[in-house]
């Protein structure tokens, strides 16, 4: 298994390490520890004709200093991750560091295309709650890559994913995505709650679709590995919040649509920010092209 672990070098970013180790401790694999720093610095000053461009001596020196600092921070993060791995006595996890100068989002997209990892692991916000892993960038990455993205909120303490909510919308790929979710989380032996929030006037059709989906997983349901729940509500976002609290959900999984990623799931009923506001890890999937 190969995981890209995106880091912004913040102290809070260490929260990602236990997830990477846990995902790889049985099968082993690779962690691509990745960071990108902005190397396009333009400085302007009205007192100088034309201002200063990126090729001035000052900017070249500043960029060199940024790169050197990033290399130091990357080495520190690698050492910390190696120490965590050693605590578990693991020898089957290999770390590779990748440091890029450029737009963080574009560099991460390019790396994903080149490496074809099994998963991207990242935070939902960056250093100082802004910047590289800012929520908007995490949302954008989820909607653009063709691999699962596991996003962890700042300050969230690692816990085994024993109760998972999968928000479905009865697409033709639900069976495929659910099987992928089961495979990725089998180590935890979780209960997967397949839920759909529905208004009363749509309940009949939704019930038929849910039953059809249930039939594809009747063996897993018999083993109590998966549950199917159709929830009547007039406020889907509030119902989802209550559901997660009542069932102690530790991971929310869903399909990220390419254009309006979460609009696909619940149309106008639940927006992208509602999932982020749950304050729990999120695992997103993309529909096949």
Protein Blocks (a to p, Z undefined) as FASTA:
>chain_A
ZZddddehiaklmmmmmmmmmmmmmnopaddddddddfbdcdddfkbghiaafkbmklmm
mmmmmmmmmmmmmmmmmmmmmmmmmmnopakbccdddddeddfklmmmmmmmmnopabdc
ddfbdehhiajllmklmmmmmmmmccdcddddehiacdddfbccdddehiaklmmmmmmm
mmmmmmnopacdddddddfklmmmmmmmmmmmmmmmmmmmmnopaccdddddfblklmmm
mmmmmnopabdcddddfklmmlmmnommbcfklmmmnopacddddddZZ
